[in-house]
Amino acid sequence: MRTRQVFRSAGSLADGREIIYFDEAPDTGRADVADRRPLPPSTTGSQLRYDPLLDEWVALAAHRQNRTYLPPPDECPLDPSAGERLSEIPAGDYDVVVFENRFPSLAPAPEPADGGDDPALLARPSAGRCEVVCFTSDHAASFSDLTPARARTVVEAWADRTAELGARPDVAHVYPFENRGVEIGVTLQHPHGQIYAYPFVPPRIAAMREAAGKHRAATGANLFDTVVADERRAGSRVVAEGEHWTAFVPAAARWPYEVRLFPLRRVPTLDRLDDDQRDELAGIYLDLLGAFDGLFPQPAGGTDPPTPYISAWHQAPVDADGTPDPEFGLHLQLFTLRRAPGKLKYLAGSESGMAAWINDVAPEDAAERIRAALPDPAARPTES
């Protein structure tokens, strides 16, 4: 696919939040369209509390209890504004758009937080930022319905936000992700993802960084490079490969169907991908999403919704000046909690209580089924 230029423009919503359009044509004027809603200034804030038993921070965001929940399609706040129907996106159309979440889990608190006289409470004000990423203005679409060109625009948006948010002094890690399906907890059906810019290194990333340090000390090699090389040599769990990317079911997969997607040239963050890597990523990612859509074909009269999934970008933590940890290997984790038609994998006593995972599907079997479900590249949506 030919590399495409993306045109970025930024504006403001009625309550002061930032909105950024990523357009595939220049001079659309979308960022100049005024938000006509009578919104009060945004004053949300959250608090971080420390769990000494696990050495982890927990975010409290009580204001999110009132966020929009499963509105009817004609009231979706992620659709473009049309006439007197005003949404979070003032423009009448868009390609890809990013804006600050109106109900953020992470946001600067207006006042300092502390435990006061409570000896068990160690708290501090939250910081960071939460953003919404709308992949298309088509309410009825899914990411897997996008053309490779549109998916490439999303990659550019992810990279832009990774670089800008990672440079903030209150951010330690940038996490782009997508939840799809009510089974996951999605409250808005429009195809969209989110970006969390954490003021701390989240536990999963901290554990990977620690493991990488131990591996380097023991072997002199990079852990992420070793994992990718070993999976490629084994071959049995590889589901897709290109010139720049490889996707495989990890040998110790936790989820019934789980794929890790790695660039063959290791980089720490999305903004460090070169044009060739970004081009190929758009296509291979669409193939993987298409395979997940095809894992559970609907029988005649079936009622199962599309495969629910979480798509999670694992990126390097950044230091105080925004420099990412060069030892960390960027990769995508794509997984579903559906283990069979009509059946979900629940995080019950072992997983939720002890964080000790038990998988019901052998990774080698999962890889075979994912390979069989990969769509024909000739059937991809055509370029716009």
C-alpha positions in Angstrom: 0.0 0.0 0.0 1.3 3.4 -0.9 2.1 5.6 2.1 -0.5 8.4 2.5 -0.2 11.8 4.0 -2.5 12.6 6.9 -3.5 16.2 7.7 -3.8 17.1 11.3 -5.9 20.0 12.7 -6.9 20.8 16.3 -9.8 22.7 17.8 -11.8 23.1 21.0 -15.1 21.8 22.3 -17.6 23.9 24.1 -16.3 23.0 27.6 -12.6 23.6 26.7 -11.6 20.0 25.8 -9.3 19.5 22.8 -10.4 17.8 19.6 -8.0 16.8 16.8 -9.0 15.7 13.3 -6.8 13.4 11.2 -8.0 14.0 7.6 -7.0 12.3 4.4 -7.4 15.5 2.4 -6.1 19.0 3.2 -8.0 22.1 4.2 -11.2 20.4 5.3 -11.9 23.1 7.8 -13.4 20.6 10.3 -11.4 21.9 13.3 -12.9 25.3 12.7 -16.5 24.2 13.1 -17.8 25.5 16.4 -19.3 23.3 19.1 -22.8 24.8 19.6 -23.6 22.8 22.7 -24.2 24.8 26.0 -21.7 22.8 28.0 -20.2 24.1 31.3 -16.4 24.2 31.6 -14.9 20.7 32.2 -14.0 20.3 35.9 -13.6 16.5 36.2 -10.8 15.1 38.2 -9.8 11.8 39.8 -7.6 10.6 42.6 -4.8 8.0 42.9 -4.7 5.8 45.9 -1.8 3.5 46.8 -2.2 -0.2 47.5 0.9 -1.1 49.7 0.2 -4.9 49.5 0.7 -5.0 45.7 2.8 -1.8 45.4 0.3 -0.4 42.8 -1.8 2.7 42.3 -5.6 2.6 41.9 -7.5 5.4 40.2 -10.8 6.6 41.7 -13.1 8.4 39.3 -16.5 8.7 40.9 -17.7 11.2 38.3 -17.8 8.4 35.7 -20.9 7.0 37.2 -22.9 9.5 35.2 -21.3 8.8 31.8 -23.4 8.1 28.7 -24.6 4.4 28.7 -25.8 2.6 25.6 -27.7 5.4 24.0 -30.0 4.6 21.0 -28.2 4.9 17.6 -29.8 8.2 16.8 -28.4 9.8 20.0 -24.8 8.4 19.7 -22.4 11.2 20.9 -19.6 9.8 18.6 -21.5 10.4 15.3 -20.8 13.7 13.4 -23.1 16.6 14.3 -26.0 16.9 11.8 -28.4 19.8 11.9 -29.7 20.3 15.4 -28.4 16.9 16.5 -25.2 18.0 18.2 -22.6 15.5 19.3 -19.0 15.4 20.6 -17.8 15.9 17.1 -19.0 19.4 15.8 -18.1 18.7 12.1 -20.6 17.1 9.8 -18.2 14.4 8.8 -14.7 13.1 9.7 -12.1 10.5 8.7 -10.5 9.9 12.1 -10.9 12.1 15.1 -9.5 12.2 18.6 -10.8 14.2 21.6 -10.5 14.4 25.3 -12.9 12.1 27.1 -15.8 14.0 28.7 -15.8 11.4 31.6 -12.0 10.6 32.0 -10.7 8.0 34.3 -7.5 10.0 34.6 -7.5 13.8 34.7 -5.7 16.5 36.7 -7.5 17.1 40.0 -8.4 20.7 41.0 -7.0 20.4 44.5 -4.3 18.3 46.2 -5.2 15.0 47.7 -3.8 13.3 50.7 -4.8 10.9 53.4 -5.4 13.5 56.1 -5.6 11.7 59.4 -6.3 8.3 57.8 -3.1 6.2 58.5 -4.1 3.6 55.9 -4.7 6.1 53.1 -1.9 7.3 50.8 -3.4 9.4 48.0 -2.2 11.9 45.5 -4.0 13.9 42.8 -4.5 12.2 39.5 -2.8 13.5 36.4 -2.5 12.2 32.8 -5.2 12.3 30.2 -7.9 10.1 28.6 -8.8 10.4 24.9 -11.4 8.9 22.6 -10.4 7.8 19.1 -13.2 7.5 16.5 -12.1 5.3 13.6 -14.8 6.3 11.2 -17.9 8.4 11.0 -19.9 5.3 10.0 -21.9 4.3 13.1 -22.7 0.8 11.8 -19.1 -0.1 10.9 -16.3 -1.9 12.8 -12.6 -1.5 12.6 -12.4 -4.7 10.4 -14.6 -2.9 7.9 -12.1 -0.1 7.3 -10.1 0.2 4.1 -6.3 -0.3 4.6 -6.0 3.5 3.8 -8.3 4.4 6.7 -6.6 1.9 9.0 -3.3 3.6 8.1 -4.8 6.9 9.1 -5.7 5.4 12.5 -2.0 4.2 12.9 -0.9 7.8 12.2 -3.3 9.1 14.9 -2.0 6.5 17.4 1.6 7.5 16.6 0.8 11.2 16.9 -0.9 10.8 20.3 1.8 8.5 21.6 4.5 11.1 20.8 2.6 14.1 22.1 1.2 12.5 25.3 4.5 10.7 26.1 6.3 14.1 26.1 4.1 15.4 28.9 5.9 15.6 32.3 2.9 14.1 34.1 2.8 11.0 31.8 4.7 7.8 32.4 3.0 5.5 29.9 0.7 5.8 26.8 -1.8 3.1 26.2 -4.0 3.0 23.0 -6.7 0.3 23.1 -10.0 -0.7 21.8 -12.8 -2.6 23.6 -15.5 -4.1 21.3 -18.7 -5.7 22.5 -21.0 -5.3 25.4 -19.4 -8.4 26.9 -16.3 -6.3 27.4 -18.3 -3.5 29.0 -18.6 -1.2 26.0 -21.1 1.6 26.6 -21.0 3.3 23.1 -21.5 1.2 20.0 -19.8 3.5 17.5 -16.5 2.1 16.3 -13.9 3.7 18.6 -11.0 3.2 20.9 -9.4 5.1 23.7 -5.9 6.3 24.8 -4.9 6.4 28.5 -1.9 8.5 29.3 -1.1 7.2 32.8 0.8 9.2 35.4 2.4 5.9 36.6 3.7 2.8 34.9 0.8 0.3 34.9 1.4 -3.1 36.6 1.5 -5.2 33.3 4.1 -2.9 31.7 6.1 -2.8 35.0 6.2 -6.6 35.1 7.4 -6.8 31.5 10.1 -4.3 32.1 11.3 -6.1 35.2 11.3 -9.5 33.3 13.2 -7.8 30.4 15.8 -6.6 32.9 16.3 -10.0 34.4 16.6 -11.6 31.0 19.2 -9.1 29.9 21.2 -9.7 33.0 21.0 -13.5 32.7 21.6 -13.8 28.9 22.8 -10.5 27.5 19.9 -10.6 25.1 16.7 -8.6 24.7 13.7 -10.5 26.1 11.2 -9.3 23.4 13.7 -10.2 20.6 14.1 -13.7 22.1 10.4 -14.3 22.5 9.7 -13.4 18.8 12.7 -15.4 17.5 11.7 -18.5 19.6 8.0 -18.3 18.4 9.1 -18.0 14.8 11.4 -20.9 15.1 8.7 -23.0 16.7 6.3 -22.0 14.0 3.3 -23.9 15.3 1.6 -20.9 16.8 2.5 -18.3 14.1 -0.7 -17.1 12.5 0.4 -14.4 10.1 3.7 -13.0 8.9 4.8 -10.2 6.6 8.1 -8.5 5.7 7.9 -6.3 8.8 5.5 -8.0 11.3 4.8 -11.4 12.8 1.7 -12.5 14.7 1.5 -15.6 16.9 -0.5 -17.1 19.7 1.8 -17.0 22.8 2.9 -20.4 24.1 1.4 -19.5 27.5 -1.7 -17.7 26.2 -4.1 -16.7 29.0 -7.2 -16.1 26.9 -9.0 -18.7 24.7 -8.0 -16.8 21.6 -5.1 -14.4 21.9 -2.6 -13.0 19.4 0.6 -11.0 19.9 1.7 -8.9 17.0 5.3 -7.7 16.9 7.4 -5.7 14.5 10.4 -7.7 13.4 12.6 -4.6 13.9 12.1 -3.8 17.6 10.9 -0.3 18.5 9.7 1.0 21.9 6.6 3.0 20.9 4.3 3.5 17.9 5.8 6.8 16.9 9.1 5.0 16.3 7.7 2.8 13.5 8.9 3.8 10.0 6.6 4.2 7.0 7.1 0.6 5.8 6.2 -0.8 9.2 3.1 1.5 9.4 2.0 0.5 5.9 2.2 -3.2 6.6 0.6 -2.9 10.0 -2.6 -1.5 8.5 -3.1 -4.6 6.4 -2.0 -7.3 8.8 -4.1 -5.8 11.7 -7.2 -5.8 9.5 -6.5 -9.5 8.7 -6.2 -10.4 12.4 -9.5 -8.6 13.2 -11.1 -10.3 10.2 -9.9 -13.7 11.6 -11.4 -12.9 15.0 -14.7 -12.0 13.3 -14.6 -15.4 11.6 -13.8 -17.5 14.6 -17.4 -18.0 15.5 -19.5 -18.1 12.4 -23.2 -17.6 13.0 -25.5 -20.6 12.3 -28.8 -20.0 10.7 -31.0 -18.1 13.1 -28.0 -17.5 15.5 -28.1 -14.6 17.9 -24.5 -14.3 19.1 -23.2 -10.8 18.6 -19.8 -10.3 16.8 -16.7 -11.6 18.6 -16.0 -9.3 21.5 -12.3 -8.4 21.8 -9.8 -6.1 23.5 -7.0 -4.8 21.3 -4.2 -3.5 23.6 -1.0 -1.8 22.5 1.9 -2.5 24.9 4.4 0.4 24.7 7.5 1.4 26.6 7.3 3.5 29.7 8.8 7.0 29.3 11.1 8.8 31.6 10.7 12.4 32.8 11.8 14.0 29.5 9.6 11.7 27.4 12.3 9.2 26.3 10.9 5.7 26.0 12.7 2.7 27.5 14.8 1.4 24.6 14.8 -2.1 26.0 11.0 -2.5 25.7 9.5 -4.0 22.6 6.3 -2.5 21.2 3.6 -5.1 20.5 -0.1 -5.6 20.2 -2.1 -8.0 22.3 -5.5 -8.9 20.7 -7.7 -11.3 22.6 -11.3 -12.4 23.1 -13.0 -13.7 26.2 -15.4 -15.9 24.0 -14.2 -19.5 24.3 -16.9 -21.1 22.2 -20.2 -20.1 20.5 -22.4 -18.7 23.3 -19.8 -19.2 26.0 -17.5 -16.7 27.6 -14.3 -17.1 29.6 -15.0 -15.7 33.0 -12.3 -14.4 35.3 -13.5 -16.3 38.4 -11.8 -17.5 41.6 -8.3 -18.3 40.3 -7.9 -15.5 37.8 -9.7 -12.7 39.8 -8.7 -13.8 43.3 -5.1 -15.0 42.7 -4.2 -13.7 39.2 -3.4 -17.3 38.4 -4.7 -18.0 34.9 -6.3 -21.2 33.6 -6.9 -21.4 29.8 -9.5 -23.7 28.3 -8.1 -23.8 24.8 -4.6 -25.1 23.8 -2.6 -22.3 22.1 -1.7 -24.6 19.3 -5.3 -25.3 18.5 -6.2 -21.6 18.8 -3.5 -20.7 16.3 -4.8 -23.3 13.8 -8.3 -22.0 14.1 -7.2 -18.3 13.7 -5.1 -19.2 10.6 -8.1 -20.9 9.1 -10.3 -17.9 9.8 -7.9 -15.3 8.2 -9.8 -13.5 5.4 -8.7 -13.6 1.8 -6.6 -10.5 1.2 -8.4 -10.0 -2.1 -11.6 -9.6 -0.1 -10.3 -6.5 1.8 -12.3 -3.3 1.4 -11.0 -1.3 -1.6 -8.9 1.8 -1.1 -10.8 5.1 -1.0 
